[in-house]
Amino acid sequence: RSNVIDLVAENVGDLLMKIDGMEVKVAGEVVKINTKGFTIEKYEWSISDILSNALADPLLANLLFMLGFYILLLSLITGHYPIVAVGLLLLILGLMGLGFSINTISTLLIIVGVVLVVIEMITPGFGIIGTTGIIMLALGFLLLPIYLPQTWFIGPEFFFRFIVAGILIIVAGSAFFAFALYKVIKAKKAKPVIWSIIGAKGKSLDDLGPGKEGFVMVEGEYWMAFSDEEIKAGEEIVVVEKVGPKLKVKKVSRK
């Protein structure tokens, strides 16, 4: 009734059909709209777009920033320094919704991630530092915006191959580091194997007996030994007890 709405369309395709041929005034001139034969192209959000949009939420940004700050404070108070890496990750992600550009955030994530991975390789710990570093690198490269120049100094095909090769190198390096980290953690959790010489058999190299010590060979090693019974050189012996650096032995019983 108020001539506010020119037409009603059910969808975008219907709208393009109805406005085709309409005349509108633009800057004082009458322009005819021509939408005949136009096709509709839909653009889906990439993972990078979804992630950056979520991190740009002020509520989430403040939550991440405060959580990272308290984790840093807790790690300094308790002395659990490996969790400093987790606090740094949350702090950097929280900066996204506080006005910092995505270029700054992605660069910080990559730089700090590389530093954490190097620290983990030099001083292996519980894996928290290295794992957080890998997560930072992944997020940094995921959020890193790639702008394609209008004028190419190199061929576009070479540029895309370079990008793909870089991503593959990063993935392969991260996979290798994760595998090495898994092996280190597995080795730390494994129970140590304690070898006992008690019961091991060997050969007497000297005559042994009460008050008479000599050398024996057990498991390919030379040991100073003594015995409560007479043992001739060359006879087979078995270890009964280890007393300091010496072994108490006896003859191997013959059945």
N, C-alpha and C positions, 0 to 999 in steps of 0.2 A: 504493500500500500504506500509505503514511503519512498519507493523506488531506490531502496538501498541495495537490494540483491538483483543483479542482472539476470542470472540464470542459476539453476540447480542441476548438479551433475552427480551421477551415482559413483563414478570413479574417475581416475585421471584420464583414461582413454575416452570416456564419454565427454569429459570437459574439453579435450582437444578437438573433438568433433564439433561440439556446439559453438566454440569460440572461433572456428575457422570461418573467415570471411567477415568477422565483426570489424567495425571501425572504431578506433579510440583516438582521443586527442593526446598527443605527446609534445610538450613544449610549444603549444599553440598550433601544431600541425596535425592533420588527420592522417592516421596510419592504419593501414588495413592488416589485420592479423591473418597470417597464412600458416596453418598447422597441418595441412593435408600431406599425408605421407610420412609424418614424423613418427619415429619409433621411441619407445620408452626404455631407457636403460637404468637398471637398478644397481646401485653400488652398496655392497655389504661392508660393514665395519670389519676391519682387520683386528687381530688379537692385540696389536699395538694400540689401535684406536680405543678398543674397549678398556684396556688396562690404563692408558693415560687418562681417559674420561673418568674412570673410577677413582684414580688417585687424585684427580682434580677436585673431588668432593671435599669441601672445607671441613665437614664433620669427620670424615674418615682421616683426612690429613692431620687434624688436631689430635685425634685418637692415636695415630701412629707416632706422631712427634712426641706426645707425652709419654707413651709407652716406651719408646726408645730412650727418652731422657731418664726415666725411672730405672730401666734396665742398666744403663750406664752407671747411674748412681749406686745401684745395688751391687754391681760388679766391683766398683772401687771400694765399697765399704766391706764387702765379704772377702775380697781378694780373688774371686773367680774371674780372672781376666779374660779367658776365652770367650765369655758371653758378651764382651765389649763389642765383638764383631756383629752380633745380633742387634745390639742397641744402635750401632752405626747404620745398619741396613734400614731399620725402622725410622731413624731420624732423617735419613736422606729421602726415603719415600714420602715422609710427611712434609717435606719441603715443597712437593709438587703443588699442593693445594694452598700454600702460603705465599704464592706469587712468583716462585722461581720458574724459569722456563724449562721446557722439556730437554733442551740442549744441555743446560747446566746439570740437570739431574742425571741424564744418561752418561755424561762425561764423568761426573763424580762417582757413579756406580762402577764404571769401567776401571777408573784409576784405583779406587779403594779395593775393588775386587782383585785386581792384579797384585796389589800390595799384600792382601790377606793370603792369597794363594802362595806367594813367595815365602811369607812368614811360616805357613804350614809346612812347606817343603824344607825349609831350613831347620825349624824346630818342631818336629812332629808332636802333636798333642793328642787330644781326644777327637779330632776331626771337625770340631765345631767351627774353627777359624777357616779351614779349607773349604768346607761345605758352604759356609756363608759367602765366601769369596766366589765360588762357582755360581751361586744364585745371583750375586751382584753382577757378575759378568753377563749372565744370561739376560737378566732384566735390562742391563745397560745397553746391550746390543739390540734387544727387542724394542726398547723405547727410542733408540737412536734414529732420528728422522733422516731419510735418504732423499735428497733433492737431486733430480736429474737436470743437468745444465741444458740451456737452450742451444748453446753452441758446443759441440763435442771437440775436444782436443785429441781424444782417442776414439776408436770405434765403439759404438754402443754394445756390440756383441762382446768385445774384449772387456768392457766395463762390467757387464753382468757376469761374465765368467770369473772376473776378479772377485766380485762380491760373493758368488757361490763358493769359490775356493776358500775365501776367508772364513765363511761360515762353517765349511767342512773342517777346516783346520781347528777352529775353536771347539767344535763338537768333538772331534777326535781327541784333542788335548784334554778336554773336560772328562771324556770317557776314560782315558788313560789314568788321569789323576784320581777319578772315582774308584777305578779298579785297584790302583795302588793303595788308596785309602782303605778300601775294604780288606785288602791283604794285611795291612798294618793292624787294623782293629781286630781281625781274626787271630793274628799272631799274639796280640796282647791278651786276648781272652783265653788262648790255649793254655792248658795246664803244663807247667814245666816237667820235663822228664828227668827224674832223679835216678842216676845209675848207682847201684850198690855193688861193691866189690865182694861183699860177704857171700860165700858160697861159690865164688869163682875158682876155677882150677888152674893150676900152673905147674911149674917144674922148679925143683930146688937146684940152685947153682952151687951152693956150698953145703958142707955138713952142718946140720942143725941139731940142737938138743938143749937140755936144761943148762942155762948159763952160757950157751953158745949161740951167737947170732950169725946170720949170713944173708946172702942175697938170694932172692927167688925171682922168677919171671912169671908174671900174671897178666894175661890179656896183652902181651907184647910189651909190658913195662917192667922195669927193674924196681924191686921193692926190698927194703931191709926187713927181715923177718926173724921170728924166734918161735920155738916150739917147746912143748912139755915132754916130747918124746924124741927119741933118736931118729933122725932122718938123714939119709946119705945123699950126697950130691947126685943129681940125675933122677931122683925119685919123684913121682908125681905127688903133688900136694893140693890141698883145698884150703881156702881162707876161712878161718873160724871167726876172727874178730879183727877190727882195725883199732889200734891203740896209737893215737897221734899219727906220726908219719910211718909207723911200723905196722906190720901185719903179724897176727898170730895164726900159725898154720898147723896142719896135721897131715899125716899120711892119708892118701886115698885108700879107703878100705877095699880090699880085693875079695870078691865073692866067688 
